[in-house]
Amino acid sequence: VTDIVNSCLQCHGLSDGEVLAGPSLHGICGERMGSAPEYEQYSEALTSIGQTWTSDLLAQFIENPESVVSGTTMAWAGTQDGKAAAQVAELICSNAS
């Protein structure tokens, strides 16, 4: 789990509005994919989906981004550890305050 979180933190901040190479992960669960106003470099593949991030959807994305968003530009290739992906998604989704 720590390795996955550390990989996420290479490009994503956890604080509200903390933009690095990618958007902040703060409060993304419950938000529409590709909708953080402070980040303007979302791929069309991500913004055109129109889904809302949930813990389950985020876990699927962490496990295999391309299977959730075909054509994603995110550099993370995924993990074969579905349990760890679910745990990371829960950590991210709990980071809303």
Disulfide bonds with the S-S distance in Angstrom:
Cys29-Cys93 1.68
